[in-house]
Amino acid sequence: MEVIVHASGPLFNGTASALVSRFTREGGEEVARWGEGEVQRVLEQVLRHPTGYYQSQVTVNRVSSDSFAITDGGVVYGPWLEGTSRRNAETRFKGYGTFRRVAERVEKRADRTFARVFAEIQGRL
């Protein structure tokens, strides 16, 4: 008796790794872009006298091939607006906590987003 197995497809020809990388990159970027939109939406609600400058500095930055960060670009008064500056302890203003609140929402939404992106890519595996 002889058994001959011909293995083919993405798992065997090396393209699965590229699909997994694409999954993590696309899912991460989509989650980050949604988070950026949420930060902008919250800032529109909480800022009392917005000039537009701070909001224009909020961006998504690629940290690595599959990792993203939402930042305010290092605006000097950013920690004060967030509530993490020493100045917040010395004044009545305790900060808006925008990034911290949005981070919680992003974490809750990330699973759904990655599940959807994976379902799209899974068909190719």
Phi and psi in degrees as GROMACS dihedral restraints (atoms count N, CA, C in turn):
[ dihedral_restraints ]
;  ai    aj    ak    al  type     phi  dphi    fc
    3     4     5     6     1  -134.1    20    10
    4     5     6     7     1   134.8    20    10
    6     7     8     9     1  -118.1    20    10
    7     8     9    10     1   127.0    20    10
    9    10    11    12     1  -117.5    20    10
   10    11    12    13     1   125.5    20    10
   12    13    14    15     1  -115.3    20    10
   13    14    15    16     1   127.0    20    10
   15    16    17    18     1  -108.7    20    10
   16    17    18    19     1   108.3    20    10
   18    19    20    21     1   -90.6    20    10
   19    20    21    22     1   127.1    20    10
   21    22    23    24     1  -144.9    20    10
   22    23    24    25     1   168.8    20    10
   24    25    26    27     1   107.6    20    10
   25    26    27    28     1   177.0    20    10
   27    28    29    30     1   -60.6    20    10
   28    29    30    31     1   -31.9    20    10
   30    31    32    33     1   -68.4    20    10
   31    32    33    34     1   -23.5    20    10
   33    34    35    36     1  -109.5    20    10
   34    35    36    37     1   -19.1    20    10
   36    37    38    39     1  -101.5    20    10
   37    38    39    40     1     5.0    20    10
   39    40    41    42     1    93.2    20    10
   40    41    42    43     1    -6.2    20    10
   42    43    44    45     1   -81.8    20    10
   43    44    45    46     1   -14.9    20    10
   45    46    47    48     1   -62.0    20    10
   46    47    48    49     1   -39.9    20    10
   48    49    50    51     1   -60.6    20    10
   49    50    51    52     1   -41.0    20    10
   51    52    53    54     1   -65.7    20    10
   52    53    54    55     1   -37.8    20    10
   54    55    56    57     1   -67.5    20    10
   55    56    57    58     1   -38.5    20    10
   57    58    59    60     1   -66.2    20    10
   58    59    60    61     1   -41.5    20    10
   60    61    62    63     1   -62.2    20    10
   61    62    63    64     1   -41.6    20    10
   63    64    65    66     1   -63.3    20    10
   64    65    66    67     1   -42.1    20    10
   66    67    68    69     1   -57.1    20    10
   67    68    69    70     1   -49.7    20    10
   69    70    71    72     1   -67.8    20    10
   70    71    72    73     1   -38.5    20    10
   72    73    74    75     1   -67.2    20    10
   73    74    75    76     1   -50.6    20    10
   75    76    77    78     1   -66.7    20    10
   76    77    78    79     1   -42.3    20    10
   78    79    80    81     1   -63.1    20    10
   79    80    81    82     1   -45.5    20    10
   81    82    83    84     1   -62.9    20    10
   82    83    84    85     1   -42.3    20    10
   84    85    86    87     1   -67.7    20    10
   85    86    87    88     1   -39.1    20    10
   87    88    89    90     1   -64.8    20    10
   88    89    90    91     1   -42.0    20    10
   90    91    92    93     1   -63.3    20    10
   91    92    93    94     1   -43.3    20    10
   93    94    95    96     1   -64.6    20    10
   94    95    96    97     1   -42.1    20    10
   96    97    98    99     1   -64.5    20    10
   97    98    99   100     1   -39.7    20    10
   99   100   101   102     1   -63.2    20    10
  100   101   102   103     1   -42.8    20    10
  102   103   104   105     1   -61.6    20    10
  103   104   105   106     1   -40.3    20    10
  105   106   107   108     1   -60.8    20    10
  106   107   108   109     1   -42.8    20    10
  108   109   110   111     1   -62.6    20    10
  109   110   111   112     1   -38.8    20    10
  111   112   113   114     1   -65.9    20    10
  112   113   114   115     1   -41.8    20    10
  114   115   116   117     1   -59.3    20    10
  115   116   117   118     1   -46.4    20    10
  117   118   119   120     1   -60.9    20    10
  118   119   120   121     1   -42.7    20    10
  120   121   122   123     1   -63.0    20    10
  121   122   123   124     1   -44.3    20    10
  123   124   125   126     1   -67.0    20    10
  124   125   126   127     1   -41.7    20    10
  126   127   128   129     1   -60.6    20    10
  127   128   129   130     1   -37.5    20    10
  129   130   131   132     1   -60.8    20    10
  130   131   132   133     1   -31.7    20    10
  132   133   134   135     1   -81.3    20    10
  133   134   135   136     1   -35.2    20    10
  135   136   137   138     1   -98.4    20    10
  136   137   138   139     1   -29.9    20    10
  138   139   140   141     1   -68.7    20    10
  139   140   141   142     1   128.8    20    10
  141   142   143   144     1   -82.4    20    10
  142   143   144   145     1   -41.0    20    10
  144   145   146   147     1  -131.3    20    10
  145   146   147   148     1    68.3    20    10
  147   148   149   150     1   -70.5    20    10
  148   149   150   151     1   137.9    20    10
  150   151   152   153     1   -98.8    20    10
  151   152   153   154     1   -15.4    20    10
  153   154   155   156     1    97.9    20    10
  154   155   156   157     1   -19.1    20    10
  156   157   158   159     1   -65.7    20    10
  157   158   159   160     1   -50.0    20    10
  159   160   161   162     1   -60.8    20    10
  160   161   162   163     1   -46.2    20    10
  162   163   164   165     1   -61.0    20    10
  163   164   165   166     1   -34.6    20    10
  165   166   167   168     1   -69.6    20    10
  166   167   168   169     1   -18.3    20    10
  168   169   170   171     1   -89.7    20    10
  169   170   171   172     1   -12.1    20    10
  171   172   173   174     1   -76.8    20    10
  172   173   174   175     1   117.0    20    10
  174   175   176   177     1  -143.4    20    10
  175   176   177   178     1   165.8    20    10
  177   178   179   180     1   -97.0    20    10
  178   179   180   181     1   127.6    20    10
  180   181   182   183     1  -116.7    20    10
  181   182   183   184     1   136.9    20    10
  183   184   185   186     1   -78.9    20    10
  184   185   186   187     1   121.7    20    10
  186   187   188   189     1   -89.9    20    10
  187   188   189   190     1   -39.6    20    10
  189   190   191   192     1  -148.7    20    10
  190   191   192   193     1  -171.9    20    10
  192   193   194   195     1   -60.8    20    10
  193   194   195   196     1   -28.4    20    10
  195   196   197   198     1  -129.6    20    10
  196   197   198   199     1    23.2    20    10
  198   199   200   201     1  -133.4    20    10
  199   200   201   202     1   136.4    20    10
  201   202   203   204     1  -131.1    20    10
  202   203   204   205     1   153.2    20    10
  204   205   206   207     1  -133.0    20    10
  205   206   207   208     1   140.5    20    10
  207   208   209   210     1  -101.2    20    10
  208   209   210   211     1   121.2    20    10
  210   211   212   213     1  -133.9    20    10
  211   212   213   214     1   169.2    20    10
  213   214   215   216     1  -100.7    20    10
  214   215   216   217     1    16.8    20    10
  216   217   218   219     1    70.0    20    10
  217   218   219   220     1    14.4    20    10
  219   220   221   222     1    80.2    20    10
  220   221   222   223     1    23.5    20    10
  222   223   224   225     1   -54.7    20    10
  223   224   225   226     1   131.1    20    10
  225   226   227   228     1   -58.3    20    10
  226   227   228   229     1   -33.3    20    10
  228   229   230   231     1   -95.8    20    10
  229   230   231   232     1     7.6    20    10
  231   232   233   234     1   -58.0    20    10
  232   233   234   235     1   -47.8    20    10
  234   235   236   237     1   -60.8    20    10
  235   236   237   238     1   -33.2    20    10
  237   238   239   240     1   -67.7    20    10
  238   239   240   241     1   -43.6    20    10
  240   241   242   243     1   -64.1    20    10
  241   242   243   244     1   -36.1    20    10
  243   244   245   246     1   -74.3    20    10
  244   245   246   247     1   -29.4    20    10
  246   247   248   249     1   100.1    20    10
  247   248   249   250     1    18.5    20    10
  249   250   251   252     1  -109.9    20    10
  250   251   252   253     1     7.5    20    10
  252   253   254   255     1   -88.8    20    10
  253   254   255   256     1   155.2    20    10
  255   256   257   258     1   -60.8    20    10
  256   257   258   259     1   -30.3    20    10
  258   259   260   261     1   -61.0    20    10
  259   260   261   262     1   -31.0    20    10
  261   262   263   264     1   -64.0    20    10
  262   263   264   265     1   -31.7    20    10
  264   265   266   267     1   -72.8    20    10
  265   266   267   268     1   -23.8    20    10
  267   268   269   270     1   -94.7    20    10
  268   269   270   271     1   -10.1    20    10
  270   271   272   273     1  -124.0    20    10
  271   272   273   274     1   172.1    20    10
  273   274   275   276     1   -72.9    20    10
  274   275   276   277     1   -23.8    20    10
  276   277   278   279     1   -77.0    20    10
  277   278   279   280     1   116.5    20    10
  279   280   281   282     1   -97.8    20    10
  280   281   282   283     1     1.0    20    10
  282   283   284   285     1    94.8    20    10
  283   284   285   286     1   164.6    20    10
  285   286   287   288     1   -92.4    20    10
  286   287   288   289     1   -25.8    20    10
  288   289   290   291     1    64.6    20    10
  289   290   291   292     1    28.6    20    10
  291   292   293   294     1   -58.3    20    10
  292   293   294   295     1   -51.8    20    10
  294   295   296   297     1   -64.8    20    10
  295   296   297   298     1   -37.7    20    10
  297   298   299   300     1   -66.9    20    10
  298   299   300   301     1   -42.5    20    10
  300   301   302   303     1   -66.6    20    10
  301   302   303   304     1   -42.3    20    10
  303   304   305   306     1   -68.0    20    10
  304   305   306   307     1   -34.2    20    10
  306   307   308   309     1   -58.1    20    10
  307   308   309   310     1   -39.3    20    10
  309   310   311   312     1   -63.9    20    10
  310   311   312   313     1   -41.9    20    10
  312   313   314   315     1   -66.1    20    10
  313   314   315   316     1   -40.3    20    10
  315   316   317   318     1   -62.4    20    10
  316   317   318   319     1   -43.7    20    10
  318   319   320   321     1   -61.1    20    10
  319   320   321   322     1   -39.6    20    10
  321   322   323   324     1   -67.8    20    10
  322   323   324   325     1   -34.9    20    10
  324   325   326   327     1   -85.1    20    10
  325   326   327   328     1   -23.6    20    10
  327   328   329   330     1   -57.4    20    10
  328   329   330   331     1   -42.3    20    10
  330   331   332   333     1   -58.7    20    10
  331   332   333   334     1   -46.5    20    10
  333   334   335   336     1   -62.9    20    10
  334   335   336   337     1   -43.0    20    10
  336   337   338   339     1   -64.3    20    10
  337   338   339   340     1   -47.2    20    10
  339   340   341   342     1   -65.6    20    10
  340   341   342   343     1   -34.9    20    10
  342   343   344   345     1   -63.4    20    10
  343   344   345   346     1   -41.6    20    10
  345   346   347   348     1   -66.8    20    10
  346   347   348   349     1   -45.0    20    10
  348   349   350   351     1   -63.8    20    10
  349   350   351   352     1   -40.1    20    10
  351   352   353   354     1   -64.3    20    10
  352   353   354   355     1   -40.3    20    10
  354   355   356   357     1   -60.8    20    10
  355   356   357   358     1   -36.3    20    10
  357   358   359   360     1   -67.8    20    10
  358   359   360   361     1   -39.7    20    10
  360   361   362   363     1   -84.5    20    10
  361   362   363   364     1   -27.9    20    10
  363   364   365   366     1   -56.8    20    10
  364   365   366   367     1   -36.8    20    10
  366   367   368   369     1   -59.4    20    10
  367   368   369   370     1   -24.3    20    10
  369   370   371   372     1   -85.5    20    10
  370   371   372   373     1   -14.6    20    10
